[in-house]
Amino acid sequence: MKPISEIIDINSENPIKISVFESKKLKYPLHYHPEEYELTLTIGSCGLRLAGDHIDEFGDIDLALIGPGLPHCWLNNFIEEKKDESVNIKVVVIHFNQNLFSDELLNRRELVHIRSLLLLSKRGIIFQGKIREEIKHKILKLKIDPDFSTWISIYSIFDKLSLSNEYTCLSSLQYNYKGKIDEINNFEKVHTYIFYNFRAKIKIGEVSSLIGMNESAFSHYFKKRTLKSFTDFVNELRLNYAAKMLTNTNINVAEIAFDSGFNNLSNFNRIFKKWRGFTPHQWRKKIQPGIL
């Protein structure tokens, strides 16, 4: 996974870019857009979504709006979900810049709700329920090369999204770190190593050495940019992995605990309960009622 400052080929004359991707595995790299917004529809996948200081699971249909400067990614290779090679993951991404909605438009009373939506998107937003299903169908009908009807549809999409209450903000109010060009290499090394090694015994010294920092300096660096300690960040990845295993498999709890990267079952039970409000056994019975 490569975090990058993604350069989007849009400008004042062409403020929209629509991209469609299909693949067997979702590997959406950690990145951010200095000035652009991103509305992403993901179909047929599940895994982890990261936006700012927020890490969470996403399901078979995911609709997210990400504002400028907010680091984000989708990753599904932490569990091999796709057994049927004929099934494709589909991702539709709509990038746009501030020229789609000029200040003059957003200052109009009729568009105040869209202005509020764009402000909230700086924290990242996911949509659920009926609005997600409605917007999914609208997005799938869009043409890759925008014409007049596409513009009308996109304005309609944002009108409906901004009037909906079926949404959740992702990163916290306290999160205000924005990606910086001179930190791209550090961003890449740290997050790549963590995401591909969180199920193993991972030490902060191993990660800090990747970017030439001592452990103390790295702890401060990492906390400032994620609002989480290194240990809490790694444990959150492990807990999401464990929750997915508890939900989708019948593997016993002890095996899941060790496979997720925890080396102590009682510690896993304690941390999981603090995170979800249930022990792993209780969580499994809640999600899979037939499991004893």
C-alpha positions in Angstrom: 0.0 0.0 0.0 1.6 3.3 -1.1 0.4 6.5 0.5 0.8 9.3 -2.1 -0.3 12.8 -2.8 -2.5 11.9 -5.7 -2.5 14.3 -8.6 -5.9 14.5 -10.3 -6.2 15.8 -13.8 -8.9 18.3 -13.2 -9.0 22.1 -13.4 -11.3 25.1 -13.5 -12.6 24.2 -17.0 -12.9 20.5 -16.2 -13.7 20.2 -12.5 -14.9 16.6 -12.6 -13.2 13.3 -13.2 -15.1 9.9 -13.1 -13.1 6.7 -12.9 -14.3 3.1 -12.9 -12.1 0.2 -11.7 -12.8 -3.6 -11.6 -10.5 -6.1 -10.0 -10.4 -9.3 -8.0 -8.9 -7.7 -4.9 -9.3 -4.2 -3.6 -6.0 -2.5 -2.8 -6.8 1.2 -2.7 -3.5 2.9 -1.6 -3.2 5.3 1.3 -3.2 8.8 -0.2 -4.7 12.2 0.0 -5.8 15.0 -2.4 -4.4 18.4 -1.6 -7.3 20.3 -3.2 -9.8 17.8 -4.5 -12.8 16.0 -3.0 -13.6 12.3 -3.6 -16.9 10.5 -3.7 -16.1 6.7 -3.8 -18.6 3.9 -4.3 -17.2 0.4 -3.6 -19.2 -2.7 -4.5 -18.4 -6.4 -3.9 -15.6 -6.0 -1.3 -15.1 -5.8 2.4 -12.2 -5.0 4.6 -10.8 -2.0 6.4 -11.3 1.7 5.6 -8.9 4.3 7.1 -9.7 8.0 7.0 -7.6 10.4 9.2 -7.6 8.9 12.7 -10.6 6.6 12.0 -10.2 2.8 11.2 -13.4 0.8 10.6 -14.8 -2.2 8.6 -16.6 -1.6 5.4 -19.0 -4.0 3.8 -20.2 -5.1 0.4 -21.4 -1.6 -0.5 -19.5 1.4 0.7 -20.2 5.0 -0.2 -17.8 7.6 1.2 -17.1 11.3 0.6 -13.5 12.4 1.4 -12.5 16.1 1.6 -9.1 17.6 0.6 -6.0 16.8 2.6 -7.5 13.8 4.5 -5.4 10.6 4.3 -7.6 7.6 3.4 -7.5 4.1 2.0 -9.5 0.9 1.5 -7.9 -2.5 2.0 -9.4 -6.0 1.8 -6.4 -8.2 1.7 -6.2 -8.6 5.5 -8.7 -11.5 5.0 -8.9 -13.4 1.8 -12.6 -13.0 1.1 -12.8 -13.7 -2.6 -12.9 -17.4 -3.5 -14.9 -17.1 -6.7 -12.5 -15.7 -9.3 -15.5 -14.8 -11.5 -16.7 -12.1 -9.0 -15.2 -8.7 -9.5 -14.9 -5.8 -7.1 -16.2 -2.6 -8.7 -15.1 0.9 -7.6 -16.4 4.2 -9.0 -14.6 7.3 -8.0 -15.8 10.8 -8.6 -13.1 13.5 -8.1 -14.0 17.1 -8.2 -12.5 20.4 -7.1 -13.9 23.7 -5.7 -14.8 24.8 -9.2 -17.7 22.4 -9.3 -19.4 24.5 -6.6 -18.1 28.0 -6.8 -18.2 30.2 -3.7 -20.9 32.3 -5.3 -23.1 29.2 -5.6 -22.3 27.9 -2.2 -23.2 31.2 -0.6 -26.7 31.1 -2.0 -29.4 30.2 0.5 -30.5 27.3 -1.8 -27.2 25.6 -1.5 -26.3 26.1 2.1 -26.9 22.3 2.7 -24.3 21.4 0.1 -21.8 23.8 1.6 -22.3 22.1 5.0 -21.8 18.7 3.4 -18.5 19.8 1.9 -17.3 21.2 5.2 -18.1 17.9 6.9 -16.3 15.9 4.2 -13.0 17.2 5.6 -13.5 14.6 8.3 -14.7 12.0 5.8 -18.3 10.8 5.6 -19.9 7.4 5.0 -23.5 7.0 3.9 -25.9 4.2 4.9 -29.4 3.0 4.4 -31.7 4.1 1.7 -29.7 7.0 0.5 -26.7 4.8 -0.1 -28.8 2.5 -2.3 -30.4 5.4 -4.2 -27.0 7.1 -4.9 -25.4 3.8 -5.9 -27.9 3.5 -8.7 -27.4 7.1 -9.8 -23.6 6.7 -9.8 -23.7 3.5 -11.8 -25.6 5.3 -14.5 -23.0 8.1 -14.9 -20.9 8.4 -18.0 -17.2 8.3 -17.6 -16.9 11.3 -20.0 -19.2 13.9 -18.5 -21.9 15.4 -20.7 -24.7 17.8 -19.7 -26.9 15.0 -18.2 -23.9 13.9 -16.1 -23.5 17.3 -14.6 -27.2 17.5 -13.8 -27.0 14.0 -12.2 -23.9 14.9 -10.1 -25.6 18.1 -8.8 -28.6 16.0 -8.0 -26.5 13.4 -6.2 -24.9 16.0 -3.9 -28.3 17.7 -3.3 -29.7 14.4 -2.1 -26.6 13.5 0.0 -26.6 16.8 1.7 -30.3 16.6 2.7 -29.9 13.0 4.0 -29.4 12.2 7.7 -28.1 8.7 6.9 -24.5 9.4 7.3 -21.6 9.1 9.8 -18.5 11.3 10.1 -15.3 9.4 10.2 -12.3 11.2 11.7 -12.7 13.0 15.0 -13.2 16.7 15.5 -9.8 16.9 17.0 -8.1 15.5 13.9 -6.6 18.3 11.8 -3.5 16.9 10.3 -3.2 17.3 6.5 -0.9 15.4 4.3 2.3 17.2 3.4 4.3 16.6 0.3 7.7 16.3 2.1 6.3 13.5 4.3 5.2 11.2 1.5 8.2 8.8 1.9 7.8 8.5 5.7 4.0 8.0 5.3 4.7 5.2 2.8 7.2 3.3 4.8 5.4 3.5 8.1 1.9 2.6 6.9 3.0 0.0 4.5 5.0 -1.8 7.2 2.2 -1.6 9.8 -0.6 -2.8 7.4 1.3 -5.8 6.2 2.8 -6.8 9.6 0.1 -6.0 12.2 -0.7 -9.7 12.7 2.9 -10.5 13.5 4.9 -9.4 16.5 5.6 -5.8 15.6 7.8 -3.5 17.6 7.8 0.2 17.6 11.6 0.2 17.2 11.3 -1.7 13.9 9.0 0.9 12.5 10.8 4.0 13.8 14.0 2.8 12.3 12.4 2.8 8.9 12.4 6.5 8.9 15.5 7.1 11.0 13.8 8.2 14.2 14.4 7.0 17.7 11.4 5.4 19.5 10.6 8.5 21.6 10.6 10.9 18.6 8.6 8.4 16.5 5.9 8.0 19.2 5.4 11.8 19.2 5.4 11.9 15.4 2.9 9.0 15.1 0.5 10.3 17.8 0.4 13.8 16.3 -0.6 12.4 12.9 -3.0 9.7 13.9 -4.3 10.9 17.3 -3.5 7.3 18.4 -0.6 5.8 20.1 1.4 3.3 18.0 0.1 0.4 20.2 -3.5 1.5 20.0 -3.3 1.9 16.2 -1.9 -1.6 15.8 -4.4 -3.1 18.2 -7.3 -1.5 16.4 -6.2 -3.1 13.2 -5.9 -6.5 15.0 -9.3 -6.0 16.6 -11.0 -5.3 13.3 -9.3 -8.4 11.8 -10.5 -10.5 14.8 -14.0 -9.1 14.6 -14.2 -10.1 10.9 -13.0 -13.6 11.7 -15.5 -14.0 14.6 -18.3 -12.9 12.3 -17.4 -14.9 9.2 -15.8 -18.1 10.5 -16.3 -20.8 13.1 -12.6 -20.7 14.1 -12.2 -20.9 17.9 -11.6 -17.7 19.8 -8.1 -18.6 21.0 -6.9 -19.3 17.5 -8.4 -16.1 16.2 -6.7 -14.1 19.0 -3.2 -15.5 18.1 -3.8 -15.2 14.4 -4.8 -11.6 14.9 -1.5 -10.8 16.5 -2.3 -11.0 20.2 0.0 -13.3 22.2 -2.2 -13.5 25.3 -5.8 -14.7 25.2 -6.9 -13.0 28.4 -5.4 -9.7 27.1 -7.3 -10.2 23.9 -10.6 -10.8 25.7 -10.0 -7.7 27.9 -9.1 -5.4 25.0 -11.9 -6.7 22.7 -14.5 -6.1 25.5 -13.3 -2.6 26.0 -13.5 -1.9 22.2 -16.9 -3.6 21.4 -18.5 -3.8 24.8 -18.7 -7.6 24.5 -16.2 -10.4 25.0 -15.3 -12.2 21.8 -17.6 -15.1 22.7 -20.5 -12.7 23.4 -19.8 -10.8 20.2 -19.9 -14.0 18.1 -23.2 -15.1 19.8 -24.6 -11.7 19.0 -23.5 -11.8 15.3 -24.0 -15.5 14.8 -26.9 -16.5 17.2 -26.6 -20.2 16.3 -23.0 -20.4 17.5 -22.6 -22.1 20.9 
